[in-house]
Amino acid sequence: MDTTALSAAYDDLLETARTVSAADYERTPPPGEWNADQILAHLVLLNAATISAACSVTSGAVATYDNRLAQDTWTIDRTMSLAGGSDGMRSQIRRQADALCAIVSTLSDTELATPIPTLLISNDALLVDDRVPLAVLIDGLAGNELPGHADQLRTLLPADHVMLSSPGL
């Protein structure tokens, strides 16, 4: 599997997270939304689940994908604490991105087509409760999840802040 889009999505997310962290201040998220550290902790947890699913497939073990733990507030707070803050989480996400891209790039078409029992929840709404091919989960991370959270991070920047780089430039 070509990991160019996945790698680019991680690069954009991490650059955006670094920019938010370096900004003079962070805007308060709208009610019910996460701050920058909570977003990063959520992604650390999602990455771990994705890596676990990919490794399970390659080892022949039973793989599942369930994003509920990555939305649990206690677990998010614990992840932030263990990582030591924004810098630690960005570093962890970078290492996870490198690991996931390395794993995914070695998978066969058969492994990528492996259906994974998947449960995806967002804002307490059920999005997916079905078997989803591993490749579709990876593509969703690259095409939806990471860009969506990069956009969410951008909303935390001061209204007059200009990003020095943009995706695709």
C-alpha positions in Angstrom: 0.0 0.0 0.0 1.3 3.4 -0.9 1.6 5.5 2.3 2.1 8.9 0.7 -1.3 10.2 1.6 -1.1 8.8 5.2 2.4 10.3 5.7 1.2 13.7 4.3 -1.8 13.7 6.6 0.4 13.1 9.6 2.8 15.8 8.5 0.0 18.3 8.2 -1.5 17.4 11.5 1.8 17.6 13.4 2.7 20.9 11.8 -0.7 22.3 12.7 -0.3 20.9 16.3 3.1 22.5 16.5 1.7 25.9 15.3 -1.1 25.8 17.8 1.3 25.0 20.6 3.6 27.8 19.6 0.8 30.4 19.2 0.6 33.1 21.8 -2.7 31.7 23.0 -5.2 29.0 22.1 -8.8 29.8 21.5 -11.3 28.1 23.8 -12.9 25.3 21.9 -16.7 25.4 21.5 -18.7 23.7 24.1 -18.4 19.9 23.8 -15.2 20.1 21.7 -11.7 19.2 22.8 -8.7 21.4 23.4 -5.5 20.8 21.5 -4.0 18.4 24.0 -7.2 16.3 24.2 -7.2 16.1 20.4 -3.6 14.9 20.4 -4.3 12.3 23.1 -7.3 11.0 21.2 -5.0 10.6 18.2 -2.4 8.8 20.2 -5.0 6.3 21.2 -6.5 5.9 17.7 -3.0 5.3 16.3 -2.4 2.6 18.9 -5.6 0.9 17.9 -4.8 1.2 14.2 -1.3 -0.2 14.7 -2.7 -3.0 16.8 -5.2 -3.9 14.1 -2.6 -3.9 11.4 -0.2 -6.0 13.5 -3.0 -8.5 14.3 -3.7 -9.0 10.7 0.0 -9.6 9.8 0.3 -12.1 12.7 -2.8 -14.0 11.8 -4.5 -13.0 15.1 -8.1 -11.9 15.3 -8.2 -8.2 14.7 -10.8 -5.7 15.8 -11.1 -1.9 15.7 -13.1 0.0 18.2 -12.6 3.7 18.7 -14.5 4.1 22.0 -11.4 4.0 24.2 -10.0 7.0 22.2 -13.0 9.0 23.3 -13.0 8.2 27.0 -12.2 11.3 29.0 -10.4 9.4 31.8 -8.2 7.6 29.2 -7.6 10.8 27.3 -6.5 12.6 30.5 -4.2 9.6 31.4 -2.7 9.6 28.0 -1.9 13.4 28.3 -0.3 12.8 31.7 1.8 9.8 30.6 3.0 11.7 27.5 4.1 14.7 29.5 2.1 17.3 27.5 1.9 18.5 24.0 5.5 18.0 23.0 5.4 14.4 24.3 2.2 13.6 22.4 3.5 15.2 19.2 6.6 13.1 19.5 4.6 10.0 20.2 2.3 10.6 17.2 5.4 11.1 15.0 6.8 7.7 16.1 3.4 6.0 15.7 3.0 7.6 12.2 6.4 6.2 11.2 5.6 2.8 12.6 2.1 2.6 11.0 3.5 3.7 7.6 6.3 1.1 7.8 3.8 -1.7 8.7 1.2 -0.7 6.1 3.8 -0.4 3.3 4.7 -4.1 3.8 1.1 -5.5 3.8 -0.1 -7.7 1.0 -3.3 -7.0 -0.9 -4.8 -10.0 0.9 -3.9 -8.5 4.3 -5.2 -5.1 3.3 -8.5 -6.7 2.2 -8.9 -8.5 5.6 -12.3 -7.5 7.0 -12.0 -6.2 10.5 -15.0 -6.1 12.9 -15.2 -2.3 13.4 -17.1 -0.1 15.8 -16.8 3.6 15.2 -18.6 6.2 17.4 -18.4 10.0 17.0 -20.2 12.4 19.3 -22.2 9.5 20.8 -23.5 8.6 17.3 -22.9 5.2 15.8 -21.0 5.6 12.5 -20.0 2.1 11.7 -20.8 -1.3 13.2 -19.6 -3.7 10.5 -16.7 -5.6 9.1 -14.4 -3.1 7.3 -11.3 -4.0 5.2 -8.1 -2.9 6.9 -7.2 -0.8 3.8 -10.5 1.2 4.3 -9.6 1.9 7.9 -6.2 3.2 6.9 -7.6 5.3 4.0 -10.2 6.7 6.5 -7.4 7.7 8.9 -5.5 9.4 6.0 -8.5 11.0 4.3 -10.9 11.8 7.1 -9.7 11.4 10.6 -6.3 13.1 10.5 -7.4 16.0 8.2 -10.5 16.5 10.3 -8.5 16.8 13.5 -5.9 19.1 11.8 -8.9 21.3 10.9 -10.2 21.1 14.4 -6.8 22.2 15.7 -6.8 25.2 13.3 -10.0 26.4 14.8 -8.1 26.8 18.1 -5.7 29.4 16.5 -6.3 33.1 17.0 -8.7 34.4 14.3 -6.0 36.6 12.8 -3.3 33.8 12.8 -1.9 32.9 9.4 -0.5 29.4 8.9 2.9 29.6 7.2 2.4 26.4 5.3 -0.8 24.7 4.0 -1.4 21.2 2.9 -0.5 20.6 -0.7 1.9 23.6 -0.9 
